[in-house]
Amino acid sequence: GGQVDPNLNCALDRENEACLDPATWSWDYNKDNWDGKGMEIEIMVLPVAEHDPGDANYKGERKQEKRNLIAKVESEYNIDIVYKDYPAEAPWGPERVKWIANGVMAGNDVGDIFLIDSSWIPTLQRNSAIAELYDLKRENGIFTEYNYVQSENYNLMAKSQNKVYAYAAGDARPDHWLHYNQALIDQYNLPDPAKMWNNNEWTWSAFNDLLATAQAAFDQDADKGKKYAFGGDYFDAAKGFVAARGGQFVKNGIVLLENATVVQVYEDLQDIEDLYWEPNGSTVSTTNFRDGLVLFQTGSMWFYGAAERWPATLDFGISAVPYPRNDDDADFKKYQIPVGYESMFAIRNVVNGENGLNASILFNIMDDITNGLKPESASTRLEPREKYYAYLEARIDSKDSIEAIMNVVFDRTDLTYFEMINVISMSVGDGSHYSENGIYPKTSSIITKEDTSPAVILGQLQKVYQLKLDELLAG
């Protein structure tokens, strides 16, 4: 290893080449020399086992090193760091948003650092529950104080009125795939979607042909229980197909719900719903897929191995493939993959708390826990690809499937764009996607034909969403 430069401080000079090598790396903890006098700092998550390296069931990498790091940070600040599960009355979504907002406003002990869904940010910010971390217009704020630069995608996800309210290290990777039951593909001798992607044959027509072939085979074999070629959430499907055709729900401050591409996708999905979709797609979510009764399913990578989604004990392998491209888009000129919202950390909006605690100090603690970990090797820069491959390998058996996803995540990085529709929907519903005008129930009612034509409903929604977007972008 090299010589440690006594003047090098990676907390201040993060891009320095020497900061990528464990032999020359150094970090300055507790930059403000704040003394917590033994107080507790609570980090609210769910479940604790996924986030706290001190938990017996923690499955993340470098468990012992992370434990040591937390002990180091505790001693530097004279604090006790405690990871806590959100309570039963704050299970998810609107209830959790309300629990955080009301708790902070009432001055209750609801935690200091919150793991949240980034699409809740405008609602939490409107309630003054979470601290501003960075001003995108002025290019300054708490991030600047600690020389932290957040990826553009995360800043877009975490912003409200041109200010950033949440923190995540690294960068957002696209996570929006069609997942499929590999055993059904093999058992019924169907063409494999990932192989088709890798051979540049995975088009909208090929996808439709596969749905038709699969459904016919399933119906012929109905004595083994009714099976469906397609399932999952209506809006997730709409979002994936709209992007794959080059459409967006929101672009440059304009809501595009009436756009011809969006309307056409909704009409096409009505046809799929008629012919191939499991009944009540959005409400059964992943149950039928988990039971081996559905071929294709919308969803995210975190579903793999999650007890309430697709537990590791399933007796079939799950594969994944990007959404199919348009037939006339052979060179992927239009093709896109949305990133929209992520789990990120927000900081309680505290100005002069116990022992003079404030949001800036809380950020420094969070940043020290997250980024104050010595790099594993000098080749850190080469690692993201291999790390992501290993991440996929832990979830997906199919090499073709891994290759297809690696192809879009690493070889075609220009395909990813930030889709703001979830943030608007959540804000319209004041912290809930399932309000009267939420994009999830609206999409569901269009695709299952409870409502009149897609164009009419999307047109009505367009006006409501544009007003909300103007409000979110003001400031």
C-alpha positions as CSV (number, residue, x, y, z in Angstrom):
1,G,0.0,0.0,0.0
2,G,0.9,3.7,-0.3
3,Q,1.9,6.1,2.3
4,V,-1.0,7.7,4.2
5,D,-0.9,11.5,3.6
6,P,-1.5,13.1,7.0
7,N,-3.2,16.0,5.3
8,L,-5.6,13.8,3.2
9,N,-9.2,13.9,4.5
10,C,-11.5,11.9,2.3
11,A,-14.5,13.4,4.1
12,L,-13.5,16.6,2.4
13,D,-11.8,15.4,-0.7
14,R,-13.9,12.4,-1.8
15,E,-12.9,12.3,-5.4
16,N,-9.2,12.1,-4.6
17,E,-7.6,9.0,-6.2
18,A,-6.0,8.1,-2.9
19,C,-9.5,7.9,-1.3
20,L,-10.3,4.9,-3.4
21,D,-7.4,2.8,-1.9
22,P,-7.8,1.5,1.6
23,A,-4.1,1.9,2.2
24,T,-4.2,5.7,1.7
25,W,-7.8,6.4,2.8
26,S,-8.6,8.5,5.8
27,W,-11.8,10.1,7.2
28,D,-12.5,12.9,9.6
29,Y,-15.6,11.9,11.7
30,N,-17.7,14.4,13.5
31,K,-16.5,17.4,11.6
32,D,-18.3,19.8,13.9
33,N,-16.8,18.3,17.1
34,W,-20.3,18.0,18.5
35,D,-20.8,16.3,21.9
36,G,-24.0,14.2,22.2
37,K,-23.4,13.6,25.9
38,G,-24.5,9.9,25.6
39,M,-27.9,10.7,24.0
40,E,-29.7,8.3,21.6
41,I,-29.9,9.0,17.9
42,E,-32.8,7.0,16.4
43,I,-32.8,5.8,12.8
44,M,-36.3,4.7,11.8
45,V,-36.4,1.8,9.3
46,L,-38.4,-1.3,8.5
47,P,-37.3,-4.0,9.0
48,V,-34.3,-3.3,11.3
49,A,-32.6,-6.5,10.2
50,E,-32.1,-5.1,6.7
51,H,-30.4,-1.9,7.8
52,D,-28.7,-2.5,11.2
53,P,-25.4,-4.3,10.9
54,G,-25.7,-5.0,14.7
55,D,-28.8,-7.1,14.1
56,A,-28.3,-10.9,14.3
57,N,-30.2,-11.3,11.0
58,Y,-28.4,-8.6,9.0
59,K,-27.7,-10.0,5.6
60,G,-25.8,-7.1,4.1
61,E,-22.1,-7.2,3.1
62,R,-19.2,-6.4,5.4
63,K,-21.3,-6.9,8.6
64,Q,-18.4,-6.7,11.1
65,E,-16.7,-3.7,9.4
66,K,-20.0,-1.8,9.5
67,R,-20.5,-2.7,13.2
68,N,-17.1,-1.4,13.9
69,L,-17.8,1.8,12.0
70,I,-21.0,2.4,14.0
71,A,-19.1,1.9,17.2
72,K,-16.5,4.4,16.0
73,V,-19.1,7.0,15.1
74,E,-20.8,6.5,18.4
75,S,-17.6,7.1,20.3
76,E,-16.7,10.2,18.1
77,Y,-20.0,11.9,18.7
78,N,-20.6,10.5,22.2
79,I,-24.0,9.1,21.2
80,D,-25.8,5.8,21.1
81,I,-27.1,4.9,17.6
82,V,-30.3,2.9,17.6
83,Y,-32.1,1.5,14.6
84,K,-35.8,1.2,15.3
85,D,-38.7,-0.4,13.4
86,Y,-41.6,2.0,12.4
87,P,-44.4,1.1,14.8
88,A,-47.6,-0.8,13.8
89,E,-49.6,2.4,13.5
90,A,-47.1,3.6,10.8
91,P,-47.1,0.6,8.4
92,W,-46.5,2.3,5.1
93,G,-47.7,5.0,2.8
94,P,-50.2,7.6,4.1
95,E,-50.2,6.3,7.6
96,R,-46.4,6.5,7.9
97,V,-46.3,9.9,6.3
98,K,-48.9,11.2,8.8
99,W,-47.1,9.5,11.7
100,I,-43.8,11.2,10.9
101,A,-45.4,14.6,10.1
102,N,-47.7,14.7,13.1
103,G,-45.0,13.4,15.4
104,V,-42.4,16.0,14.4
105,M,-44.9,18.9,14.5
106,A,-46.1,17.8,18.0
107,G,-42.4,17.4,19.1
108,N,-42.8,13.7,19.9
109,D,-40.0,11.2,19.9
110,V,-40.6,9.7,16.4
111,G,-36.9,9.4,15.5
112,D,-34.1,11.5,14.1
113,I,-33.4,10.0,10.7
114,F,-36.2,8.4,8.6
115,L,-36.0,5.9,5.8
116,I,-38.8,7.0,3.5
117,D,-40.1,6.6,0.0
118,S,-38.8,9.6,-2.0
119,S,-42.3,10.2,-3.4
120,W,-43.5,11.2,0.1
121,I,-41.1,14.2,0.2
122,P,-43.5,17.0,-1.0
123,T,-46.0,16.0,1.6
124,L,-43.5,15.7,4.4
125,Q,-41.9,19.0,3.3
126,R,-45.2,20.8,3.2
127,N,-45.6,19.7,6.9
128,S,-42.1,21.0,7.7
129,A,-41.3,17.5,9.1
130,I,-38.0,17.0,7.2
131,A,-34.9,19.2,6.8
132,E,-33.8,20.9,3.6
133,L,-30.4,19.4,2.6
134,Y,-29.5,21.2,-0.6
135,D,-30.7,24.1,-2.7
136,L,-30.5,23.2,-6.4
137,K,-30.8,26.8,-7.6
138,R,-28.2,28.3,-5.2
139,E,-26.1,25.2,-5.2
140,N,-25.6,25.2,-1.5
141,G,-26.8,23.7,1.7
142,I,-26.0,21.0,4.2
143,F,-24.5,18.8,1.4
144,T,-22.1,21.6,0.6
145,E,-21.0,21.9,4.3
146,Y,-19.8,18.3,4.2
147,N,-18.6,18.3,0.6
148,Y,-21.2,15.6,-0.3
149,V,-22.3,15.5,-4.0
150,Q,-25.4,13.5,-4.6
151,S,-26.2,11.8,-7.9
152,E,-28.5,13.8,-10.2
153,N,-31.1,11.0,-10.3
154,Y,-31.4,11.0,-6.5
155,N,-31.5,14.8,-6.4
156,L,-34.4,14.7,-8.9
157,M,-36.2,12.1,-6.8
158,A,-35.6,14.0,-3.5
159,K,-36.6,17.4,-4.5
160,S,-39.5,19.6,-3.9
161,Q,-39.6,23.2,-5.1
162,N,-36.0,23.0,-6.2
163,K,-34.7,21.9,-2.8
164,V,-33.4,18.5,-1.9
165,Y,-34.8,16.7,1.2
166,A,-33.3,13.2,1.2
167,Y,-30.0,11.4,1.0
168,A,-28.8,8.2,-0.7
169,A,-25.3,7.2,-1.6
170,G,-24.4,5.8,-5.0
171,D,-26.9,6.2,-7.9
172,A,-30.3,5.0,-8.7
173,R,-30.4,2.0,-11.0
174,P,-33.4,1.2,-13.1
175,D,-35.5,-1.5,-11.4
176,H,-38.5,-1.7,-13.7
177,W,-38.7,-5.1,-15.4
178,L,-41.1,-7.7,-16.5
179,H,-40.6,-10.8,-14.2
180,Y,-41.5,-14.2,-15.4
181,N,-41.9,-17.8,-14.2
182,Q,-39.0,-19.7,-15.7
183,A,-40.5,-23.1,-14.9
184,L,-43.6,-22.2,-17.0
185,I,-41.5,-21.1,-19.9
186,D,-39.6,-24.4,-19.8
187,Q,-42.6,-26.7,-19.0
188,Y,-44.7,-25.4,-21.9
189,N,-41.7,-25.0,-24.2
190,L,-42.3,-21.3,-24.8
191,P,-39.7,-18.9,-26.3
192,D,-37.6,-17.4,-23.5
193,P,-38.1,-13.6,-23.3
194,A,-34.5,-12.9,-22.0
195,K,-33.0,-14.9,-24.9
196,M,-35.2,-12.9,-27.3
197,W,-34.0,-9.7,-25.8
198,N,-30.4,-10.7,-26.2
199,N,-31.0,-11.7,-29.8
200,N,-32.8,-8.3,-30.4
201,E,-36.1,-10.0,-31.0
202,W,-38.0,-8.9,-28.0
203,T,-40.6,-6.6,-29.6
204,W,-44.2,-5.7,-28.8
205,S,-45.5,-8.2,-31.4
206,A,-43.2,-11.0,-30.1
207,F,-44.5,-10.2,-26.6
208,N,-48.2,-10.4,-27.7
209,D,-47.5,-13.6,-29.6
210,L,-46.0,-15.1,-26.5
211,L,-49.0,-14.1,-24.4
212,A,-51.4,-15.7,-26.9
213,T,-49.3,-18.9,-27.2
214,A,-48.9,-19.2,-23.4
215,Q,-52.6,-18.5,-22.6
216,A,-53.7,-21.1,-25.2
217,A,-51.4,-23.7,-23.7
218,F,-52.6,-22.9,-20.2
219,D,-56.2,-23.1,-21.1
220,Q,-55.7,-26.5,-22.8
221,D,-54.1,-27.7,-19.5
222,A,-56.8,-26.2,-17.3
223,D,-57.2,-29.3,-15.1
224,K,-54.1,-28.2,-13.2
225,G,-55.7,-24.9,-12.1
226,K,-56.5,-21.7,-14.1
227,K,-53.3,-19.9,-15.2
228,Y,-52.8,-16.5,-16.7
229,A,-50.2,-15.2,-19.1
230,F,-50.1,-11.8,-17.4
231,G,-50.5,-10.3,-13.9
232,G,-49.4,-7.7,-11.5
233,D,-50.1,-4.0,-11.0
234,Y,-51.9,-2.1,-13.8
235,F,-50.0,1.2,-13.3
236,D,-46.6,-0.5,-13.1
237,A,-47.3,-2.2,-16.4
238,A,-48.5,1.1,-18.0
239,K,-45.4,2.9,-16.8
240,G,-43.1,0.2,-18.2
241,F,-44.8,0.1,-21.6
242,V,-45.1,3.9,-22.0
243,A,-41.4,4.3,-21.4
244,A,-40.5,1.4,-23.7
245,R,-42.3,3.2,-26.5
246,G,-40.5,6.5,-25.9
247,G,-43.3,8.1,-24.0
248,Q,-43.3,9.8,-20.6
249,F,-46.0,10.9,-18.2
250,V,-44.2,14.1,-17.4
251,K,-41.5,16.0,-19.3
252,N,-40.0,19.5,-18.9
253,G,-42.7,20.6,-16.4
254,I,-45.6,19.4,-18.6
255,V,-47.9,16.5,-17.7
256,L,-48.5,14.3,-20.7
257,L,-51.4,12.1,-19.7
258,E,-53.3,13.0,-22.9
259,N,-50.3,12.2,-25.1
260,A,-51.1,9.8,-27.9
261,T,-48.4,7.2,-26.7
262,V,-49.8,7.1,-23.2
263,V,-53.4,6.8,-24.4
264,Q,-52.4,4.0,-26.9
265,V,-50.7,2.0,-24.1
266,Y,-53.8,2.2,-21.9
267,E,-55.9,1.0,-24.8
268,D,-53.5,-1.9,-25.5
269,L,-53.5,-2.8,-21.9
270,Q,-57.3,-3.0,-21.9
271,D,-56.9,-5.7,-24.6
272,I,-54.4,-7.6,-22.5
273,E,-56.7,-7.3,-19.5
274,D,-59.5,-8.8,-21.5
275,L,-57.5,-11.8,-22.8
276,Y,-54.6,-12.6,-20.4
277,W,-54.5,-10.7,-17.1
278,E,-55.2,-12.4,-13.8
279,P,-58.5,-11.0,-12.3
280,N,-58.1,-8.0,-10.0
281,G,-54.5,-7.4,-11.0
282,S,-53.6,-4.6,-8.6
283,T,-55.3,-6.0,-5.6
284,V,-53.9,-9.6,-5.6
285,S,-50.5,-8.0,-6.4
286,T,-48.1,-11.0,-6.4
287,T,-50.1,-13.9,-4.8
288,N,-51.0,-15.7,-8.0
289,F,-47.5,-15.3,-9.4
290,R,-46.1,-16.7,-6.2
291,D,-48.4,-19.7,-6.5
292,G,-47.1,-20.4,-10.0
293,L,-50.3,-19.4,-11.7
294,V,-49.1,-16.4,-13.7
295,L,-46.4,-16.2,-16.4
296,F,-45.5,-12.5,-16.4
297,Q,-45.6,-10.2,-13.4
298,T,-44.8,-6.5,-12.9
299,G,-42.5,-5.8,-9.9
300,S,-39.2,-4.7,-8.5
301,M,-36.0,-6.4,-7.6
302,W,-36.7,-6.1,-3.9
303,F,-39.6,-8.5,-4.3
304,Y,-37.1,-11.3,-4.8
305,G,-36.7,-13.1,-1.4
306,A,-39.1,-10.7,0.4
307,A,-41.4,-12.8,2.6
308,E,-44.5,-10.8,1.6
309,R,-43.7,-11.0,-2.1
310,W,-41.6,-13.8,-3.5
311,P,-39.9,-15.7,-0.7
312,A,-36.7,-17.6,-1.4
313,T,-38.6,-20.8,-0.8
314,L,-40.6,-20.8,-4.1
315,D,-40.2,-24.0,-6.0
316,F,-39.5,-22.2,-9.4
317,G,-36.9,-19.8,-10.6
318,I,-38.0,-16.2,-11.4
319,S,-36.4,-14.5,-14.4
320,A,-36.6,-10.9,-15.6
321,V,-36.5,-9.0,-18.9
322,P,-36.8,-5.4,-19.9
323,Y,-40.1,-4.3,-21.3
324,P,-40.4,-5.0,-25.1
325,R,-39.4,-2.3,-27.6
326,N,-41.7,-1.1,-30.3
327,D,-41.6,-3.1,-33.6
328,D,-40.4,-0.1,-35.6
329,D,-37.6,0.8,-33.0
330,A,-34.9,-1.7,-34.0
331,D,-32.1,0.7,-32.9
332,F,-33.7,1.7,-29.6
333,K,-34.0,5.4,-30.6
334,K,-37.2,5.8,-28.6
335,Y,-36.7,3.1,-25.9
336,Q,-36.5,4.3,-22.3
337,I,-36.5,2.9,-18.7
338,P,-38.0,5.0,-15.9
339,V,-36.5,5.5,-12.5
340,G,-39.0,7.3,-10.3
341,Y,-38.8,6.8,-6.5
342,E,-36.4,5.1,-4.1
343,S,-35.9,4.4,-0.4
344,M,-33.9,7.4,0.8
345,F,-33.0,8.8,4.2
346,A,-34.6,12.1,5.4
347,I,-33.5,14.1,8.4
348,R,-35.8,15.4,11.1
349,N,-36.3,19.1,10.8
350,V,-34.6,20.0,14.1
351,V,-33.0,23.4,14.8
352,N,-31.9,23.5,18.4
353,G,-32.6,20.1,19.9
354,E,-31.2,18.2,22.9
355,N,-27.5,19.2,23.5
356,G,-27.8,21.6,20.5
357,L,-28.6,18.9,18.0
358,N,-29.6,20.2,14.6
359,A,-30.3,18.8,11.1
360,S,-26.7,19.5,10.0
361,I,-25.2,17.4,12.7
362,L,-27.7,14.6,12.0
363,F,-26.7,14.7,8.4
364,N,-23.0,14.4,9.4
365,I,-23.8,11.4,11.5
366,M,-25.7,9.7,8.7
367,D,-23.0,10.5,6.2
368,D,-20.3,9.2,8.5
369,I,-22.2,5.9,8.9
370,T,-22.7,5.6,5.2
371,N,-19.6,7.0,3.5
372,G,-17.1,6.7,6.4
373,L,-16.5,3.1,5.6
374,K,-13.0,2.3,4.3
375,P,-13.1,1.1,0.6
376,E,-12.6,-2.6,0.1
377,S,-9.9,-2.4,-2.5
378,A,-8.0,0.0,-4.7
379,S,-10.1,-1.1,-7.7
380,T,-13.4,0.4,-6.3
381,R,-14.0,2.1,-9.6
382,L,-14.2,-1.2,-11.4
383,E,-16.6,-2.7,-8.9
384,P,-20.1,-1.4,-9.7
385,R,-20.5,-3.7,-12.6
386,E,-19.3,-6.8,-10.8
387,K,-21.2,-5.9,-7.7
388,Y,-24.4,-5.5,-9.7
389,Y,-23.8,-8.8,-11.4
390,A,-23.5,-10.5,-8.0
391,Y,-26.6,-8.7,-6.8
392,L,-28.6,-10.1,-9.8
393,E,-27.0,-13.6,-9.4
394,A,-28.2,-13.8,-5.8
395,R,-31.8,-13.3,-7.1
396,I,-32.0,-14.7,-10.7
397,D,-30.8,-18.2,-11.9
398,S,-31.1,-17.4,-15.6
399,K,-27.8,-16.2,-17.1
400,D,-29.8,-15.0,-20.1
401,S,-31.9,-12.9,-17.9
402,I,-28.9,-11.4,-16.0
403,E,-27.3,-10.6,-19.4
404,A,-30.4,-8.8,-20.6
405,I,-30.6,-6.6,-17.5
406,M,-26.9,-5.9,-17.4
407,N,-27.2,-4.8,-21.0
408,V,-29.6,-2.0,-20.2
409,V,-28.2,-1.1,-16.8
410,F,-24.6,-0.9,-17.9
411,D,-24.3,-0.9,-21.7
412,R,-27.2,1.5,-22.5
413,T,-27.1,3.9,-19.5
414,D,-28.6,6.6,-21.7
415,L,-32.0,4.8,-21.6
416,T,-32.8,5.8,-18.0
417,Y,-34.9,8.9,-17.4
418,F,-36.5,10.3,-14.3
419,E,-40.3,9.8,-14.2
420,M,-42.1,12.2,-11.9
421,I,-45.7,10.8,-12.1
422,N,-45.5,9.0,-8.8
423,V,-44.5,12.1,-6.9
424,I,-47.4,14.1,-8.4
425,S,-49.9,11.3,-7.7
426,M,-48.7,11.0,-4.1
427,S,-48.9,14.8,-3.6
428,V,-52.4,15.0,-5.1
429,G,-53.4,12.4,-2.6
430,D,-51.6,14.2,0.3
431,G,-49.3,11.2,0.9
432,S,-51.4,8.5,-0.7
433,H,-51.5,7.0,-4.2
434,Y,-54.9,5.6,-3.5
435,S,-56.9,8.8,-3.2
436,E,-59.7,9.6,-5.6
437,N,-57.3,11.0,-8.2
438,G,-54.4,8.7,-7.5
439,I,-52.7,7.3,-10.6
440,Y,-53.0,3.7,-9.3
441,P,-56.8,3.5,-8.8
442,K,-57.4,5.7,-11.9
443,T,-55.2,3.4,-14.1
444,S,-57.0,0.3,-12.6
445,S,-60.4,1.7,-13.4
446,I,-59.4,2.5,-17.0
447,I,-57.7,-0.8,-17.8
448,T,-60.5,-2.9,-16.3
449,K,-63.0,-0.6,-18.2
450,E,-64.9,0.6,-15.1
451,D,-64.5,4.0,-16.7
452,T,-65.3,5.4,-20.1
453,S,-62.5,5.8,-22.7
454,P,-58.9,6.2,-21.6
455,A,-58.5,9.6,-23.4
456,V,-61.4,11.1,-21.4
457,I,-60.3,10.0,-18.0
458,L,-56.6,10.8,-18.7
459,G,-57.7,14.2,-19.9
460,Q,-59.5,15.0,-16.7
461,L,-56.6,13.8,-14.6
462,Q,-54.2,15.9,-16.8
463,K,-55.7,19.1,-15.5
464,V,-55.5,18.1,-11.8
465,Y,-51.9,16.8,-12.2
466,Q,-50.7,19.9,-14.1
467,L,-51.9,22.2,-11.3
468,K,-50.2,20.1,-8.7
469,L,-46.9,19.9,-10.7
470,D,-46.9,23.7,-11.1
471,E,-47.2,24.0,-7.3
472,L,-44.3,21.4,-6.8
473,L,-42.0,23.2,-9.2
474,A,-42.7,26.7,-7.9
475,G,-40.1,28.3,-5.6
